[in-house]
Amino acid sequence: LIRAVSIFAGDGIDACCKSQKIEVFIQIYAVAKRVHTYRLELEHQGHLDYQGDIKELCLNESGLDLEYFVMEERRLKSTLAEWAQQRIQQAYERSLRLLHLDQRQLSMLMLVLSKIQKEHS
């Protein structure tokens, strides 16, 4: 971490500028952890674009950019929500009997399926 901060902050800059760069680095790190969590969740849920995928960081001319990670987090969050919605829609299309279940029965089904998933993970 110290090496990353020294590379990110650079040599030959005054202490004030370094502290600002270190603060930005800490913000980037927090967002990058959430981005990684979303990517792992997409892989875990079976999204085809995230199976064993290695993503390179897109660096601009000034190095790491907080806005890039914030946009990536938003994109992944949206992708995760869309993927979940698509999976629910596909379940209804493939299993037309689900349309005959009421809310209580659907809730019970979801509870049972989540327990099964936890047992197999």
matplotlib code that plots the C-alpha trace (Angstrom):
import matplotlib.pyplot as plt

x = [0.0, 2.8, 4.4, 1.2, 0.7, 4.2, 3.8, 0.4, 1.5, 4.8, 8.1, 9.0, 5.7, 5.0, 3.4, 0.0, -0.4, 0.7, -1.8, -4.6, -3.4, -3.3, -6.9, -8.0, -6.2, -8.1, -11.4, -10.5, -9.6, -13.0, -14.9, -12.6, -13.4, -17.1, -16.5, -14.7, -17.6, -20.1, -17.9, -17.6, -21.4, -22.0, -19.7, -21.3, -24.8, -23.7, -23.6, -21.8, -19.7, -18.1, -17.1, -13.3, -13.1, -10.0, -10.6, -7.7, -7.9, -8.4, -5.9, -6.1, -3.0, -3.0, -3.2, -6.0, -9.2, -12.0, -14.7, -13.7, -14.3, -17.5, -18.9, -17.7, -19.5, -22.7, -22.5, -21.9, -24.7, -27.1, -25.8, -26.4, -30.0, -30.7, -29.3, -31.4, -34.5, -33.7, -33.3, -36.7, -38.3, -36.6, -37.9, -41.4, -41.1, -39.6, -41.9, -45.3, -46.7, -45.0, -47.7, -50.3, -48.6, -49.8, -47.5, -47.2, -46.4, -43.7, -42.2, -42.0, -40.5, -37.8, -37.0, -36.5, -34.4, -32.2, -31.7, -30.7, -28.3, -26.6, -26.2, -24.4, -22.2]
y = [0.0, 2.4, 1.7, 2.3, 5.6, 6.7, 5.8, 7.5, 10.7, 10.8, 12.4, 16.0, 17.5, 19.6, 18.1, 19.7, 18.3, 14.9, 14.8, 15.7, 12.9, 10.5, 11.5, 10.9, 7.5, 6.5, 7.5, 5.5, 2.5, 2.4, 2.6, 0.1, -2.4, -2.0, -2.4, -5.6, -6.8, -6.1, -8.0, -11.0, -11.0, -10.9, -13.8, -15.7, -15.1, -16.6, -13.4, -14.6, -11.5, -11.9, -15.6, -15.7, -12.2, -10.1, -6.4, -4.0, -0.6, 2.3, 4.9, 8.4, 10.6, 11.7, 8.2, 6.8, 8.8, 8.7, 9.5, 6.4, 4.1, 5.9, 5.4, 1.8, 1.2, 2.7, 0.6, -2.7, -1.9, -1.3, -4.5, -6.5, -5.2, -5.9, -9.4, -10.2, -8.9, -10.9, -14.1, -13.6, -12.9, -16.0, -18.1, -17.0, -17.7, -21.1, -22.1, -20.9, -22.6, -19.8, -17.5, -19.4, -18.9, -16.1, -13.8, -16.0, -19.1, -17.1, -15.9, -19.5, -20.7, -17.9, -18.8, -22.5, -21.6, -19.3, -22.0, -24.5, -22.0, -21.3, -25.0, -25.5, -22.4]
z = [0.0, 0.8, -2.5, -4.3, -2.5, -3.2, -6.9, -7.0, -5.2, -7.0, -6.0, -6.4, -5.3, -2.2, 0.9, 0.4, -3.1, -1.9, 0.9, -1.7, -4.0, -1.0, -0.1, -3.7, -3.6, -0.5, -2.1, -5.2, -3.1, -1.4, -4.7, -6.3, -3.5, -4.2, -8.0, -7.3, -5.1, -7.9, -10.4, -8.1, -7.6, -11.3, -11.8, -8.9, -10.4, -13.7, -15.9, -19.1, -19.5, -16.1, -16.1, -15.5, -17.0, -16.3, -16.7, -17.3, -15.7, -18.1, -17.0, -18.4, -18.9, -15.3, -13.9, -11.8, -11.9, -9.2, -11.7, -13.8, -10.8, -9.8, -13.3, -13.4, -10.0, -11.4, -14.6, -12.7, -10.2, -13.1, -14.9, -11.7, -11.4, -15.1, -14.8, -11.8, -13.6, -16.7, -14.7, -13.0, -16.4, -17.9, -14.9, -15.6, -19.3, -18.8, -16.0, -16.8, -13.6, -11.6, -12.9, -10.9, -7.6, -5.3, -3.4, -0.3, -2.4, -4.4, -1.1, 0.2, -3.1, -3.0, 0.6, -0.2, -3.3, -1.3, 1.4, -1.3, -2.9, 0.5, 1.1, -2.2, -2.0]

ax = plt.figure().add_subplot(projection="3d")
ax.plot(x, y, z, "-o")
ax.set_aspect("equal")
plt.show()
